[in-house]
């Protein structure tokens, strides 16, 4: 049980970072920040692998709830930082 909770927490953190990177990437593309695209894409590729691995290890649908909440927060963080950097 404890190992599963740890996997849920790690997966939520990974989902937070991954979706923040995806949102950041979309904002970079829309605003024409070409120099940010490649590093962000590399981070997204690593996030893909980490999330798929964690989902397979957990083998539970409840991971979708924790990942969904973390993903929403990650997206909000990316929008906040983008707004701050635009000033």
C-alpha positions in Angstrom: 0.0 0.0 0.0 2.8 2.4 0.9 4.6 1.8 -2.3 1.4 2.6 -4.3 0.9 5.9 -2.5 4.5 6.8 -3.3 4.0 6.0 -6.9 0.8 8.1 -7.0 2.8 11.0 -5.5 5.7 10.7 -7.9 3.3 10.4 -10.8 1.4 13.5 -9.7 4.6 15.5 -9.5 5.7 14.1 -12.9 2.3 15.0 -14.4 2.5 18.5 -12.9 5.8 19.2 -14.5 4.9 17.5 -17.8 1.7 19.5 -18.3 3.4 22.7 -17.3 6.0 22.0 -20.0 3.2 21.2 -22.6 1.4 24.5 -21.7 4.6 26.4 -21.8 5.4 24.9 -25.2 2.0 25.9 -26.6 2.5 29.5 -25.3 6.1 29.6 -26.8 4.8 28.5 -30.2 1.9 31.0 -30.1 4.3 33.8 -29.2 7.1 32.8 -31.6 9.8 32.1 -29.0 11.8 29.7 -31.2 14.7 29.4 -28.9 12.6 27.9 -26.1 11.0 25.2 -28.3 13.8 22.6 -28.4 14.6 22.5 -24.7 10.9 22.3 -23.8 10.4 19.5 -26.3 13.2 17.5 -24.8 11.6 17.9 -21.3 8.3 16.8 -22.7 9.8 13.7 -24.3 11.4 12.7 -21.0 8.1 13.4 -19.2 6.3 11.1 -21.7 8.5 8.2 -20.8 8.4 8.8 -17.0 4.6 9.1 -17.0 3.9 6.0 -19.1 6.3 4.0 -16.9 4.6 5.1 -13.7 1.1 4.4 -15.0 2.1 0.9 -16.0 3.7 0.3 -12.6 0.7 1.6 -10.7 -2.0 -0.4 -12.5 -4.8 1.6 -11.1 -7.4 4.0 -12.6 -7.2 6.2 -9.5 -3.9 7.5 -10.8 -5.9 9.5 -13.3 -7.4 11.6 -10.5 -4.1 12.5 -8.9 -2.6 13.2 -12.3 -5.6 15.2 -13.4 -5.4 17.5 -10.4 -1.6 17.9 -10.7 -1.9 18.5 -14.5 -4.4 21.3 -13.9 -2.1 23.0 -11.4 0.8 22.6 -13.8 -1.0 24.3 -16.6 -2.0 27.2 -14.3 1.6 27.6 -13.2 2.8 27.8 -16.8 0.2 30.4 -17.7 1.2 32.4 -14.6 4.9 32.3 -15.4 4.3 33.2 -19.0 2.3 36.2 -18.0 5.1 37.3 -15.6 7.8 36.8 -18.2 5.9 38.9 -20.8 6.1 42.0 -18.7 
